[in-house]
Amino acid sequence: MNENKEEILKVVNLKQYFKHGSGKNKIIVKAVDGVSFTLYKGEVLSLVGESGCGKTTTGRTIIKLLPSTGGEVYFHGTRIIRDVKRAKITYKTIKKELKEKLENGVINQDQYKEAKLDALNVLRQEKRDRKFEHYVDPVAKKEAQQFNEESKEYIEISNMYDERTKQVEEEIRELENSLPTVDEKAEIKEINKKIKELRKEVKLNSLRKKQDIARYKYNLVNKNRLLMRKMQMIFQDPIASLNPRMTVKEIIAEGLRINGVKNEAIIDASVKEALKTVGLVPEHAGRYPHEFSGGQRQRIGIARTLVVEPSFIIADEPISALDVSIRAQVINLLNDLREEKGITILFIAHDLSVVKYFSDRVAVMYFGKIVEIGDKNKIFDNPFHPYTLSLMSSIPLPDPIYEQHRGELKRYNPEKEHDYSVEQPILQEVEPNHFVLCNTAELQRYQSQLKK
């Protein structure tokens, strides 16, 4: 179904663990425990589940507001989060790759040592603050090719300077060897002067090499910053997420300034355009957040997100703090943005009626895991996992007679519902575009239900 669609985000086995206490009292809370899913261009995937199931933590980890405990995230095909546990394997593989290049004469001994040291520094950098990597992990074949391509420019820069340095040093040696054969003082003085100039060029050459390689590495990091600019987040609380001491213009323009936009005319035009897009007027730019209603504040939050022209938005319960009458306006606004700008949305919500209206696909979370994911109609019309059934049974209907006679709600008890003593569950496809967390016995039972 999604073979021809452009992949925007791919999450693989994402984990986010929190530690409390120390020693014997140490507790590890698995807020997100092995979450995997893929998002395609223009699609809306909704994360649903009870409070505390890990929906918001998943969103915050993807956008790197929280450092991940494990797993990988790919955004527009570039890995933005890597599994740190694989780091040592990664370094060994890079070292092996460079050794092969050294043996084949592609790089010399100095380049081998320098590139190996750079790879080790990158590994240490990732362990410290998990920033974008300068070298791509070549464990997979595709990534190995990418590593070769990115390292090619670095090697070319290094080779260019090394070649010139060799030429200059050869000239110096020739001039020094010629000195004993020269008798005239003027000629000796001229040769010494030329040797001094060449040695100065060697030093200058070494400095320029360091500067150019530093510039090359900076460009790699800057390229990754521009990529992350394409991912933005709408926060749950429209009051707490806006700085009360900043005007609306300053709040919206902050993202542009962080990304290096300094021209005030461009900033003013971008802020006005963003305000118009969310249904506000340019005159609102000079006001403060307390002067607006809840719905208008949420629109300001959306404008702040849109001003940097993202391709992917994480909407963390953007309507939960709003009145019912305002919710429809915000949802319709997000829908328009999705259709007009092709923005992909990860929608985190509690309101299942909104989820059914707004989503293309739905992922149901329970205790940090996705227990069911698939097309929204298949999830709502034919849920399989007992927790999803329990969640669906809690949806209130606008029918007082039905509500009076609906009986007791279904309750989910994992210990009674599952027997995982023999085989642990994994996400398995019960029907096309409908996956459930189950073992083989449960899969067969769910598939037999489909045939009836």
C-alpha positions in Angstrom: 0.0 0.0 0.0 2.8 2.4 0.9 5.4 1.2 -1.5 5.3 4.2 -3.7 5.0 6.8 -0.9 7.9 8.8 0.3 9.1 7.7 3.7 9.4 10.7 6.1 10.1 9.0 9.5 11.2 5.5 10.5 11.4 4.5 14.1 13.1 1.3 14.9 13.0 -0.3 18.4 13.0 3.1 20.2 13.5 2.9 24.0 13.3 5.5 26.7 14.1 4.3 30.3 14.1 6.6 33.4 16.1 5.7 36.5 15.0 6.6 40.0 17.0 6.1 43.2 20.3 4.3 43.6 21.7 1.1 44.9 19.1 -1.4 46.1 16.4 1.2 45.8 17.1 1.9 42.1 14.1 1.6 39.9 14.0 1.6 36.1 10.8 2.9 34.5 10.5 1.7 30.9 8.4 4.6 29.5 9.0 3.6 25.9 10.1 0.0 25.3 10.8 -1.0 21.8 8.5 1.2 19.7 8.7 0.8 15.9 6.7 2.4 13.1 7.0 4.2 9.8 5.4 7.5 8.6 4.9 8.5 5.0 4.5 11.9 3.3 1.2 13.6 4.0 0.1 10.9 6.4 -1.4 11.3 9.9 -0.5 8.6 12.4 -2.3 8.8 15.8 -0.8 7.5 19.0 -3.5 6.6 21.5 -3.6 5.1 24.9 -4.3 5.9 28.5 -2.3 8.5 30.4 1.2 7.4 31.3 1.5 4.8 28.4 4.4 6.7 26.8 2.8 8.6 24.0 4.3 12.0 24.8 7.7 10.5 25.8 7.8 8.8 22.4 7.2 12.2 20.7 9.8 14.0 22.8 12.4 11.3 22.2 11.9 11.4 18.5 12.4 15.1 18.3 15.5 14.8 20.7 14.1 16.8 23.6 15.0 13.6 25.6 18.1 11.5 24.9 17.1 8.0 23.8 18.1 4.9 25.8 18.2 2.8 22.7 16.9 2.3 19.2 17.2 4.3 16.0 15.2 7.0 14.2 15.6 7.9 10.5 14.3 11.2 9.2 14.2 11.8 5.5 16.5 8.8 5.2 19.1 10.2 7.5 19.6 8.6 10.9 19.1 11.2 13.6 19.1 8.8 16.6 21.4 5.8 16.8 21.6 2.8 19.1 24.5 3.6 21.4 25.0 -0.1 22.3 26.1 -0.6 18.7 28.7 2.1 18.9 31.7 -0.1 19.6 30.8 -2.5 16.8 30.4 0.6 14.6 33.9 1.9 15.4 35.5 -1.6 14.8 33.8 -1.7 11.4 34.9 1.8 10.4 38.5 0.9 11.5 38.4 -2.2 9.4 37.0 -0.2 6.4 39.9 2.3 6.7 42.5 -0.4 7.1 41.4 -1.9 3.8 41.7 1.6 2.2 45.2 1.8 3.6 46.3 -1.6 2.3 44.8 -0.8 -1.1 46.7 2.5 -1.3 43.6 4.7 -1.3 44.8 6.6 1.8 48.3 7.0 3.4 49.3 6.2 7.0 48.7 9.7 8.3 45.2 9.9 6.8 44.4 6.4 8.2 45.5 7.6 11.7 43.6 10.9 11.4 40.4 9.3 10.1 40.5 6.6 12.8 40.9 9.3 15.5 38.0 11.3 14.0 35.8 8.2 14.1 36.7 7.6 17.8 36.0 11.2 18.6 32.6 11.0 16.9 31.8 7.9 19.0 32.7 9.8 22.2 30.6 12.7 21.1 27.6 10.5 20.6 28.0 9.1 24.0 28.1 12.6 25.5 25.2 14.3 23.9 23.9 12.1 21.0 24.4 14.8 18.4 24.4 14.0 14.7 27.2 11.7 13.6 29.8 12.9 11.2 30.4 9.4 10.0 27.7 7.0 9.1 27.6 3.5 10.6 28.7 1.2 7.7 27.2 -2.0 9.2 24.5 -2.1 6.5 25.6 -2.0 2.9 23.7 1.1 2.0 25.2 3.0 5.0 28.7 1.8 4.1 28.3 3.4 0.6 27.2 6.6 2.3 30.2 6.6 4.6 32.5 6.2 1.5 30.8 9.1 -0.3 31.0 11.4 2.7 34.6 10.5 3.5 35.7 11.0 -0.1 35.5 14.8 0.1 37.5 14.7 3.4 40.2 12.5 1.8 40.4 14.8 -1.3 40.9 17.9 0.9 43.6 16.1 2.9 45.3 14.7 -0.3 45.4 18.2 -1.9 47.3 19.8 0.9 49.6 16.8 1.5 50.6 16.8 -2.1 51.5 20.4 -2.1 53.4 20.0 1.2 55.5 17.2 -0.3 56.4 19.4 -3.3 57.5 22.3 -1.1 59.5 20.0 1.2 61.3 18.5 -1.9 62.1 22.0 -3.0 63.6 22.9 0.4 65.7 19.7 0.3 67.1 20.6 -3.1 67.9 24.1 -2.1 69.6 22.9 1.1 71.7 20.4 -0.9 72.7 23.2 -3.3 74.1 25.4 -0.5 77.5 23.7 -0.1 78.3 24.2 -3.8 77.6 27.9 -3.8 80.4 30.4 -3.1 78.8 33.8 -3.5 77.3 35.3 -0.4 74.5 37.0 -2.3 73.4 33.7 -3.8 73.5 31.9 -0.4 71.5 34.7 1.0 68.9 34.4 -1.8 68.7 30.6 -1.3 68.2 30.9 2.5 65.5 33.5 1.9 63.7 31.2 -0.5 64.0 28.3 2.0 62.5 30.5 4.7 59.6 31.4 2.5 59.0 27.8 1.6 59.0 26.7 5.3 56.5 29.5 6.0 54.3 28.1 3.2 54.5 24.6 4.8 53.2 26.0 8.1 50.5 28.1 6.3 49.5 25.0 4.3 49.1 23.0 7.4 47.0 25.7 9.0 44.8 26.0 5.9 44.3 22.2 5.8 43.0 22.3 9.4 40.7 25.2 8.6 39.3 23.6 5.5 38.7 20.2 7.2 37.1 22.1 10.2 34.8 23.9 7.7 33.9 20.7 6.0 33.0 19.1 9.3 31.0 22.2 10.3 29.0 22.0 7.1 28.1 18.4 7.9 26.8 19.4 11.3 25.0 22.4 9.8 23.4 20.2 7.1 22.0 18.0 10.0 20.7 21.1 11.8 18.9 22.2 8.7 17.4 18.7 8.5 16.2 18.8 12.2 14.6 22.2 11.4 12.1 20.2 9.2 10.8 18.5 12.4 8.7 20.6 14.8 6.4 20.0 17.8 3.1 21.5 19.0 2.9 21.2 22.7 0.0 20.1 24.8 -0.5 23.2 27.1 -1.0 26.4 25.0 -0.4 28.5 28.1 2.8 26.9 29.6 4.4 26.5 26.2 4.4 30.2 25.5 6.8 32.6 27.2 4.6 35.2 29.0 7.4 37.9 28.8 7.8 37.7 25.0 5.5 39.2 22.4 3.8 37.0 19.8 6.3 38.2 17.2 9.3 37.2 19.4 7.8 33.8 20.2 7.2 32.9 16.5 10.4 34.5 15.3 12.6 32.6 17.8 12.9 29.5 15.7 14.0 31.6 12.7 16.7 33.4 14.8 18.0 30.1 16.2 18.4 28.8 12.6 20.5 31.9 11.6 17.9 34.2 10.0 19.0 37.8 10.9 17.3 39.9 8.3 14.4 41.7 10.1 12.4 42.2 6.9 12.4 38.5 6.3 11.5 37.7 9.9 8.6 40.2 9.8 7.2 38.8 6.6 7.5 35.2 7.8 5.8 36.0 11.1 2.9 37.8 9.4 2.5 34.9 6.9 2.5 32.4 9.8 -0.2 34.4 11.7 -2.4 34.6 8.6 -2.0 30.8 8.0 -3.4 30.0 11.4 -6.3 32.5 11.2 -4.8 35.4 13.2 -4.0 38.9 12.0 -0.6 40.6 11.7 -1.7 43.1 14.4 -1.5 40.3 16.9 2.3 40.2 16.6 2.8 43.0 19.1 0.6 41.5 21.9 1.5 39.1 24.8 0.2 35.6 25.3 -2.1 36.5 28.3 -4.1 38.8 25.9 -5.4 35.8 24.0 -7.9 33.0 24.5 -6.9 29.3 24.8 -7.7 28.6 21.2 -5.8 31.6 20.0 -2.8 30.6 22.1 -2.8 27.2 20.5 -2.9 28.9 17.1 0.2 30.9 18.1 1.9 27.7 19.0 1.0 26.2 15.6 2.3 29.4 13.9 5.6 29.1 15.8 5.9 25.6 14.4 5.0 26.5 10.8 7.3 29.5 10.5 10.4 27.3 9.9 8.5 25.4 7.1 8.6 21.9 8.6 7.8 18.7 6.7 6.9 16.7 9.9 5.0 17.9 13.0 4.6 16.1 16.3 1.2 17.3 17.7 1.2 16.4 21.4 -2.5 16.5 22.4 -2.9 20.0 20.8 -6.7 20.1 21.6 -6.9 18.5 25.0 -6.7 21.8 26.9 -9.2 23.5 24.7 -13.0 23.9 24.8 -15.0 21.6 22.6 -16.2 24.4 20.4 -12.5 25.4 19.7 -11.2 21.9 19.1 -12.9 21.5 15.7 -11.2 24.8 14.5 -7.8 23.6 15.5 -8.3 20.1 13.9 -9.6 21.7 10.7 -6.6 24.0 10.6 -4.2 21.0 10.9 -6.2 19.2 8.2 -5.9 22.2 5.9 -2.1 22.4 6.5 -1.8 18.7 5.8 -3.6 19.0 2.5 -2.1 22.3 1.3 1.5 21.8 2.4 1.8 18.0 2.5 2.9 18.1 6.1 3.2 14.7 7.8 1.8 14.5 11.4 2.3 12.3 14.4 -0.9 13.1 16.3 -0.9 12.2 20.1 -4.4 12.3 21.5 -6.9 10.8 24.0 -10.1 11.7 22.1 -10.8 8.6 20.0 -13.6 10.3 18.0 -11.2 13.0 16.9 -8.6 10.3 16.1 -11.0 8.4 13.9 -11.9 11.6 12.0 -8.4 13.0 11.6 -6.1 10.0 11.2 -5.0 7.7 8.4 -3.5 5.1 10.7 -3.7 4.5 14.5 -1.2 3.0 16.9 -2.4 1.9 20.3 0.1 2.1 23.1 0.1 0.2 26.5 2.9 0.5 29.0 5.5 1.8 26.6 4.7 -0.7 23.8 2.6 -0.5 20.6 0.1 -3.3 21.0 -1.9 -2.7 17.8 -1.2 -0.5 14.7 -2.9 -0.2 11.3 -5.4 1.5 9.1 -7.9 3.5 11.3 -11.0 1.8 9.9 -9.5 -1.7 10.6 -8.6 -0.7 14.1 -11.9 0.8 15.0 -14.1 -1.7 13.1 -12.2 -4.9 13.9 -9.8 -4.5 17.0 -8.0 -7.6 18.1 -5.8 -6.9 21.1 -7.7 -7.1 24.4 -6.4 -3.7 25.5 -7.6 -2.1 22.2 -11.1 -3.7 22.8 -11.0 -2.3 26.4 -10.1 1.2 25.0 -12.8 1.1 22.4 -15.5 0.1 24.9 -14.8 3.2 26.9 -15.8 5.6 24.0 -19.0 7.4 25.1 -21.8 7.6 22.6 -24.2 10.6 22.3 -27.2 8.3 23.1 -28.4 8.5 26.8 -30.6 5.4 26.4 -27.5 3.3 25.1 -25.3 4.7 27.9 -27.9 3.7 30.6 -27.9 0.1 29.3 -24.3 -0.4 28.0 -23.3 -2.4 31.1 -19.9 -2.8 32.7 -16.9 -1.6 30.7 -14.4 -4.2 29.5 -11.3 -4.2 31.7 -7.8 -5.3 30.5 -5.8 -7.7 32.7 -2.6 -8.8 31.0 -2.1 -11.7 33.3 -5.5 -13.2 32.5 -5.6 -12.4 28.8 -2.1 -13.7 27.8 0.1 -16.7 28.4 3.6 -15.7 27.3 5.5 -18.4 29.3 6.4 -20.4 26.2 6.6 -17.6 23.5 7.0 -13.9 23.8 4.8 -11.6 21.6 6.0 -9.5 18.6 4.1 -7.3 16.2 2.6 -9.5 13.6 0.4 -8.8 10.6 -3.0 -10.3 11.2 -4.4 -8.8 7.9 -3.0 -6.3 5.4 -2.0 -3.1 7.1 -3.1 -4.3 10.5 -0.5 -5.5 13.1 -1.0 -6.8 16.6 1.4 -7.6 19.4 0.9 -11.3 19.8 2.6 -14.7 19.8 1.9 -17.5 17.2 -1.1 -19.0 19.1 -2.8 -15.6 19.4 -2.1 -14.8 15.8 -3.9 -18.0 14.7 -6.8 -17.1 16.9 -7.1 -13.6 15.5 -6.8 -14.8 11.9 -9.6 -17.4 12.6 -11.8 -14.6 13.7 -11.3 -12.9 10.4 -12.5 -15.9 8.5 -15.9 -16.1 10.4 
